[in-house]
Amino acid sequence: MRAFIPNYELFTPSSLADALALLDREPGVWKPFAGGTDLMVLLEAGKLPHRNYVNIWELEELRGIEAIDSHITLGALTTYTDVQAHPILQSEFPMLCQAASETGGLAIQNRGTLGGNIVNASPAADSPPALLAYDAEIELISTGGSRWLPYRAFHTAYKQMLIAPNELLARVRMPRNTRNATHYYRKVGTRKAQAISKVCLAALAKLEHDQISDVRIALGSVAPIVLRCTQTEDALRGEKANIDTIKLGCAKLEKEISPIDDIRSTADYRLQVAKNLLTDFLVTLRS
Ligand SMILES: Cc1cc2nc3c(=O)[nH]c(=O)nc-3n(C[C@H](O)[C@H](O)[C@H](O)COP(=O)(O)OP(=O)(O)OC[C@H]3O[C@@H](n4cnc5c(N)ncnc54)[C@H](O)[C@@H]3O)c2cc1C
C-alpha cells in the first residue's frame, strides 16, 4: 500500500553547508534524498521507514566530472546518463559506462546517481563491481571536513557501511591507470533490460610477456556485499592465461564467494555463472 505522504518531510537546503549543518545538528534524523529512484520505490510500496529527508539533488557542489593526469573524479550526483556521455570514461573506464547503460531504463539513467547506488548498498547493484575493479576511492564530507577511503573498505556487511549519520558521500575518484588493459564487464539477469543482476562480474588485467598482471576482479550478487576477489587475483597474477590457470582461478573463486538462494536465483546457478564469467574473461584476455 502507498505511503501516507503527510507523514514525510523533505527539506531542500540552499547550500551544501546548510545540508551538512542540518545533518550535524540532528544526526540520524535526516537522510539524504538524491535522485530518489531507490527511495521512491519504497515510498510507493509503503515501506519507507525513515520520515525526514534532505533533498541534495540541487547541490551543484556534488555534481560534475573532473579529470587530471592521475585521476578522474565524479560528483556523487553524477547520473548514469552523465557517465555514458563522458569521453574519458568511455575510453578509459568502459566497464563503468557499460554498467551505466545497463542500469534501469532511460528515466532511471537520467535520475539515478552513482552516490545513491553506492550508499543504497545493494550487493546486486551494477556500478559497484566496476568501481571496485577500477580501485575507486570515495570522499565523505561533514561539517568536520573531508575524508577519503578506498571504496573496497566501505561496505562492511549486508547494507552496513562506513558512513556516519552526519556525513554525505561527496565524490568518487578513480586512478587513470587502465590503458592497455583488457576490460571485461558482464551483467547476467533474467533479461537484457530492466532486470536486477543474478551475477555481475567486472574484471581487468594486462598481459606482460604472456603473464597476467595488474589483475582486478569484482563480483556482485555473490556475497552480502559487492566483492573484490583478491584471493583469486593473487592466484592468477604472474600466470599464463591458459587452461590450467582457468581451472586454478575457478577453484579459488569457488572458495572466495558465498552466493545464496533467493527470489532471483539459486546459489548453485550463481556459482556456476560466476565461474563461467571468469573463464570467459580469461579467454578474452588470451585472444
Ligand atoms: C525501475 C528501476 C530500475 C533499476 N535498475 C537498476 C539496475 O539495473 N542496476 C542498479 O544497480 N540499480 C538499479 N536501480 C536502483 C537505483 O536506480 C540505483 O541504485 C540508483 O543509483 C540510486 O540513486 P538515487 O540517486 O536515485 O538514490 P536515492 O534513492 O536518492 O538514495 C538511495 C540511498 O542512498 C542514500 N544517498 C543517496 N545519495 C547520497 C549521498 N550523496 N550521500 C549519502 N547518502 C546518499 C539515500 O539516503 C538512500 O539511502 C533501479 C531502480 C528502479 C526504480
PDBQT file of the ligand as one rigid body, heavy atoms in Angstrom, charges set to zero:
ROOT
HETATM    1  C1  LIG A 301      12.914   0.683 -12.317  1.00  0.00    +0.000 C 
HETATM    2  C2  LIG A 301      14.255   0.673 -11.620  1.00  0.00    +0.000 A 
HETATM    3  C3  LIG A 301      15.309   0.018 -12.221  1.00  0.00    +0.000 A 
HETATM    4  C4  LIG A 301      16.562  -0.027 -11.584  1.00  0.00    +0.000 A 
HETATM    5  N1  LIG A 301      17.565  -0.693 -12.192  1.00  0.00    +0.000 NA
HETATM    6  C5  LIG A 301      18.773  -0.772 -11.582  1.00  0.00    +0.000 A 
HETATM    7  C6  LIG A 301      19.833  -1.521 -12.185  1.00  0.00    +0.000 A 
HETATM    8  O1  LIG A 301      19.687  -2.097 -13.274  1.00  0.00    +0.000 OA
HETATM    9  N2  LIG A 301      21.027  -1.570 -11.524  1.00  0.00    +0.000 N 
HETATM   10  C7  LIG A 301      21.220  -0.932 -10.323  1.00  0.00    +0.000 A 
HETATM   11  O2  LIG A 301      22.328  -1.019  -9.771  1.00  0.00    +0.000 OA
HETATM   12  N3  LIG A 301      20.237  -0.221  -9.736  1.00  0.00    +0.000 NA
HETATM   13  C8  LIG A 301      19.021  -0.136 -10.330  1.00  0.00    +0.000 A 
HETATM   14  N4  LIG A 301      18.001   0.571  -9.726  1.00  0.00    +0.000 N 
HETATM   15  C9  LIG A 301      18.232   1.188  -8.409  1.00  0.00    +0.000 C 
HETATM   16  C10 LIG A 301      18.551   2.708  -8.421  1.00  0.00    +0.000 C 
HETATM   17  O3  LIG A 301      18.119   3.342  -9.588  1.00  0.00    +0.000 OA
HETATM   18  C11 LIG A 301      20.048   2.974  -8.234  1.00  0.00    +0.000 C 
HETATM   19  O4  LIG A 301      20.522   2.356  -7.048  1.00  0.00    +0.000 OA
HETATM   20  C12 LIG A 301      20.357   4.482  -8.195  1.00  0.00    +0.000 C 
HETATM   21  O5  LIG A 301      21.710   4.685  -8.487  1.00  0.00    +0.000 OA
HETATM   22  C13 LIG A 301      20.047   5.143  -6.869  1.00  0.00    +0.000 C 
HETATM   23  O6  LIG A 301      20.430   6.507  -6.925  1.00  0.00    +0.000 OA
HETATM   24  P1  LIG A 301      19.464   7.666  -6.411  1.00  0.00    +0.000 P 
HETATM   25  O7  LIG A 301      20.194   8.940  -6.567  1.00  0.00    +0.000 OA
HETATM   26  O8  LIG A 301      18.133   7.586  -7.068  1.00  0.00    +0.000 OA
HETATM   27  O9  LIG A 301      19.357   7.263  -4.855  1.00  0.00    +0.000 OA
HETATM   28  P2  LIG A 301      18.241   7.641  -3.785  1.00  0.00    +0.000 P 
HETATM   29  O10 LIG A 301      17.029   6.793  -3.995  1.00  0.00    +0.000 OA
HETATM   30  O11 LIG A 301      18.041   9.108  -3.727  1.00  0.00    +0.000 OA
HETATM   31  O12 LIG A 301      19.001   7.179  -2.446  1.00  0.00    +0.000 OA
HETATM   32  C14 LIG A 301      19.365   5.838  -2.228  1.00  0.00    +0.000 C 
HETATM   33  C15 LIG A 301      20.063   5.738  -0.853  1.00  0.00    +0.000 C 
HETATM   34  O13 LIG A 301      21.313   6.404  -0.882  1.00  0.00    +0.000 OA
HETATM   35  C16 LIG A 301      21.355   7.464   0.082  1.00  0.00    +0.000 C 
HETATM   36  N5  LIG A 301      22.120   8.535  -0.583  1.00  0.00    +0.000 N 
HETATM   37  C17 LIG A 301      21.925   8.994  -1.834  1.00  0.00    +0.000 A 
HETATM   38  N6  LIG A 301      22.876   9.883  -2.166  1.00  0.00    +0.000 NA
HETATM   39  C18 LIG A 301      23.684  10.009  -1.087  1.00  0.00    +0.000 A 
HETATM   40  C19 LIG A 301      24.859  10.779  -0.806  1.00  0.00    +0.000 A 
HETATM   41  N7  LIG A 301      25.412  11.585  -1.722  1.00  0.00    +0.000 N 
HETATM   42  N8  LIG A 301      25.427  10.664   0.410  1.00  0.00    +0.000 NA
HETATM   43  C20 LIG A 301      24.903   9.827   1.346  1.00  0.00    +0.000 A 
HETATM   44  N9  LIG A 301      23.800   9.067   1.136  1.00  0.00    +0.000 NA
HETATM   45  C21 LIG A 301      23.206   9.156  -0.067  1.00  0.00    +0.000 A 
HETATM   46  C22 LIG A 301      19.910   7.777   0.401  1.00  0.00    +0.000 C 
HETATM   47  O14 LIG A 301      19.753   8.310   1.710  1.00  0.00    +0.000 OA
HETATM   48  C23 LIG A 301      19.274   6.397   0.277  1.00  0.00    +0.000 C 
HETATM   49  O15 LIG A 301      19.506   5.655   1.440  1.00  0.00    +0.000 OA
HETATM   50  C24 LIG A 301      16.736   0.630 -10.328  1.00  0.00    +0.000 A 
HETATM   51  C25 LIG A 301      15.664   1.317  -9.737  1.00  0.00    +0.000 A 
HETATM   52  C26 LIG A 301      14.425   1.331 -10.370  1.00  0.00    +0.000 A 
HETATM   53  C27 LIG A 301      13.283   2.059  -9.722  1.00  0.00    +0.000 C 
ENDROOT
TORSDOF 0
